[in-house]
Amino acid sequence: MNPTTQHILSWYLLTNQNQKASIIQDTSSHKETAVHLSVNMALRRALHFVFKVGDRTKTATFYREVLGMTILRHEEFEEGCKATCNGPYDGKWSKTMVGYGPEDNHFVAELTYNYGVGEYQLGNDFLGLVLQSSQAVSNAKRLGWPLTKVEEALYLTHAPGGYPFYLVDKEQPPHDPVQKVCLGVSDLQRSIHYWETLLGMKVMDKNNQKKTVLLGFSDTQCKLELCDVSGAVDHGTAFGRIAFSCPREELPNLEALMKKENQKILTPLVKLDTPGKATVEVVILADPDGHEICFVGDEAFRELSAVDPKGNELLDKAMAEDKSDEWFAKHNKQKAAA
């Protein structure tokens, strides 16, 4: 939004745990219109971050054996997702959810694997995921997984594909060990306006010297840290997506607000089917730097995201049956580098 032609004031009134945001827009003709969006911020949840993976076997080793996470569910798809969950690819792909506990109260990773793609190019958009687990540090040392000491009780490691993970070398907390996801932005104030004023996140902390801001929907959830990268944000081809849930009834209002504020909507409200599981509704947005944001209806998503006790077995079976590497080798070819 151009600050020279529009000025937005917002305030939030908490009534019966419902937060109502009134946004007053001052146009160049000095006419004011009020937009009222009724939301319940207490019911919005941080769910997961989507990573594209080129080597599913090594990636599974990292999450299971190094980080010590559990496979929550695994699903195979014969064609691309209508909401481009697997990126701009039409072929066969899989989705694996992995974390320290159920998505009802843990922030997890969604690993999307496109069978014909072996490598993705990183940008400066995803700056890291921070989690607290001395066990993960111990696992990495035992397995010889590369670790770099950043400071006392803090290590940097990388998932296959180059994604940075920061491990806090302290005992794993009783709640979710995943503390925050860090994303790069080109204009911190513009991003704060988007995430706080339009999406309703709360500013938890701000560091002007480091040019960072920490946001969240709740003190007990995984936070989002935005860091000014002092330049354009490059998403490469490995670009991910952060997902949140909200009551299903809020989705049309959220989409309408973004339209009114001239913000980018990548996928308008759509239903997504998963064979044998609940159908969910989502709206996919993009912030001013192009970070993809998924909002999904909470009620159906809780059913869809239920832990599948066969998740680990299904992933192992899919990896064992995946002959794509052998096929490419037999034909003297390499998988595509996106």
N, C-alpha and C positions, 0 to 999 in steps of 0.2 A: 504494500500500500504506500502511495506517495505521500510523505508527511507534509508537503507543501500544499496539497489540495484537500487532504482529509486529516481529521484529528479524532482520535477515539478515546473516549473516557469509559472506564468500566468499573463496576463495583459489584460485590457479591454479597447477597443477603442470605444468611443461613436460617431456614425455618423448617422445623421438623426434619432436620438433616438434609433438606433440599436446598441447594445453592442456586440462586437465580441471578444470572448475569444480565445486566442491562447495558447495552453498548450504544452510546450516542455518537452519531456520525455527523461531523460538520463538513459540508461540501463546499466547493469553491463559490457557490452561489449563496453561501451562508445559511442554507436551509438545513435544519436538523431533523433527523429521523431516528426513532428509537427502535432498536432490535432487541427483543426479549428472548432469551434462551434459557429454558428451565432445565437444569441438569442436577444430578445428584453426584457430586464429586466423590462422596464417601464410597460410592459403588463402582467407581472407575478403578481398574486394576492394570498394573504393568504385567504383561504375560510372557513375552519371549522376544528374542532377536533372531532373525533369519540369516543363516550363513550358507552361501553356496560352497559346496565341497567338490573337489575334483578327484580325490582319493578317499573313497568311503571307508576302506579297511583301516588305513592309518588314522583317519579321523576318529573312527570308533575306538581305536586304541587310546588316543589322546583323552577323549572324554571319559571313557570307562576306567582305564588303568592309571592314567596320570591324575586327572581331576577327581576321580572317584565318583562320578555321576552314574545315574541309573537310566537305562533305556525305558522311557515311559510309554511309548507306542511307536509303531512303525507301519507305514502305509505305502503301497505301490500304486502308481497311476500310469495308464497307457497313453495319455495325451496331456498336453499342457493345461495349467490351471487358468480358469476364466479371470482370476484376479492376479495373474502372473506371479503366483507364490513362488514358482521355481524360476522366475526370470522370464525373459522374452524367448522362451523355447517351447516348441510344440510337441516334442517327442516324449518318449517314456522317461519317467522320473520317479524318485521316491522322496518321502518325507519322514524324518526320524526326529522325535522329540526326546530330549535328554536333559536331565537336571538332578538336583539333590532331593527332590520330592515332587508331589503332585502340583500341577499348574494352578490349582485353587489357591495355594499359598506360597508358591515358589516361582521365581523368574527362571525360565529355562531357555535352552537353545533349540532352534528348529534347523535341522541340517537338510538342505535340499540337494539332491544328487541327480544331475542330468546324465543319463547313460552315455551320451555321445560327446560330453565335454570333460576334458581332463585337467584344465587349468583356467584360472580366472586372474585378471589383472587387478591388483590392489590400487586404491587411490589413497587420499588423505581424509576420507570421510569417517571411517571407523577407526577410532583411536585406542580402543581397548575395552575389555571387560574386567572389572575388579572383583575378586572374590577372596574370602577369608577362609583359609584351610591349611594348617601346618601339615596335615596328612597329604595334601596335594603336593606340597613342597618336598616332603619326604619321598613320595612316590616318584616324582620327577628325578630326584637324585639317585634313587635306587635303580631306575630304569635307564639312567643315562640320558634323560631328555634334557636338551639344552636349557639352562637357566642363567639369567644375568641378574646379579644383585644390584638393585637400584639404590636402595638405602637400607638402613637397619630394619629387618623383618619385612622387607618388600622385594619380591623377585619378578622379573619379566620373563615370560616364556611365549612361545608361539604355537598355535594350532597348525596342523598341516594346511598349506595354502597361505601361511604367513600372518594370520590374524593374531594380534597381540592380546595376551592375557596377563594381568597383574595379580600375583598371588601374595596375599598378606599372610606372613608366617606366624599365625596365631591359631589357637585352638578353634576348631569349627564351632560356630555359635549354634544354639538349639533351634534358632529360626533359620531362615534362608541365608546361606553363606554368600550368595551373590549380592554385592553391595551397589554397584552402579555400572552403567554402560556409558562410555564416553564417545561423543561425536564431535567432529570438527565443523565449525561454522565460519562464515566470512564476515558477518556483522553481528556482534553479540547482542547489541540492543534490539536490533530487528528480530533476532531469534527469540529473545526474551518476550518481546511483544507477542509473537506468534504462539509460543508454547504456554505462556502465562495467561495472556488476555483472551486469546481465541480458544485454546484447548483447556484452559482452566487449571493448569498445573501450578503448584505452590513453589515459590522460590525459597529453597531451604538455606542456601548459602551463596555468597557472591564474593569473588576475589578479583578486585580490579587490577592488581599487580600481575596476576597470572592470566587475566582475561578469561576467567571461567565462571560459570554459574551452575549451581546444583538445583535441580527441580524434582518434584515428585507429587503424586496424588495423595500419598500417605507417608508418615514417618516410618511405618513398618514395612514398606515395599521397597523394591529395588529402585534406585534413583537414576535420573538421566543427567549426565554432566555435559554441558556444552562448552567447547573450548575454541576461542577465536584463533584461527590458523593464519591470520594476517594475509589473506589472499583468497583466491577462488577455491572452492571445494571440488575436488576431483573424485568422482565415484568409481572410476575404472569400470571393469565389468563384473567385479566381485561385490558390487553394492548390495547391501542388506536391507532389512526392513524391521522396524520395531513395532510391536503389536500391543494394543491395550484392549480391554473390554469395557463395555458400558451397557446399561440396560438397553434392550433392543429398541424400545420406544424412543430413545434419544438419537438413533442413527439418522432418521430423516431430518431432524432439526440441525444436527451437526453438518450434514451435507448442505442444507439450506444456508446456514451461517457462512460456510466457506464460499458458496456461490455469491452471496451478498458482499462478502469482503474481497471478492476477486482473487481468492486463493486457489491453488491448483488442486483439482480432484482427478486422481489417476484412474480410479474405477468407481463410478457411481454405485449406489446401493445395489448389491447383487446377492443372490443366493448361491452358496457353494455346497455341492454334494460330495460326500465321502461314502463310497460303497459300504453299506451295512451299518452306517453310523448317522448321527444327527446332521441335519442340514443347517448350516449357519448363514447369517447375513453379515456382510461386511461393507465398509466404505474405505477406500484406499486414498489417502491424501499425500501431498508432498509439501514439506515446509519450504521457506524461501530459498534454501540451499539445495533442494531436491531430495532431502532425506525422505524415504518412503515410510508412511505411518499407516498402520492398519487399525481400524476400530471395528470390533466384532461384537455382535449381540451376546451379552453375558449368559443369558439363560440357556440357549442352545449350546454355547461353547463349553459350558461346564459339563454338559452331557458328552459332547464330542471329545473333550480333553481328559476324560476319565482314564486312569492308568490301565493299560492293557497288560495283564500278567504274562502274556505271550510276546510282548514287545521285543525282548532280547532275542528270543528264539526266532521271531520273524525277521529281524535284521540279519542274524547270522545265516539264516536260510537264503535270504535275498543275496547276500554277499557271496555265498557258496555257488549260487546259480548264475551269478553275473559273469558271463563269458565275454564281455565286451572288450576287455584288455587282450584276451587271447585272439579274438577276431581281428582286431586292428593289427596285432603282431603278425598274424598269419598272412595278412594282406600287405605287409610291409608299410603300414600306415600308423600314424599317431592320432590319438584323440584330439579333437579340435581344442585350440586354446582360444577361449572367448575374449 
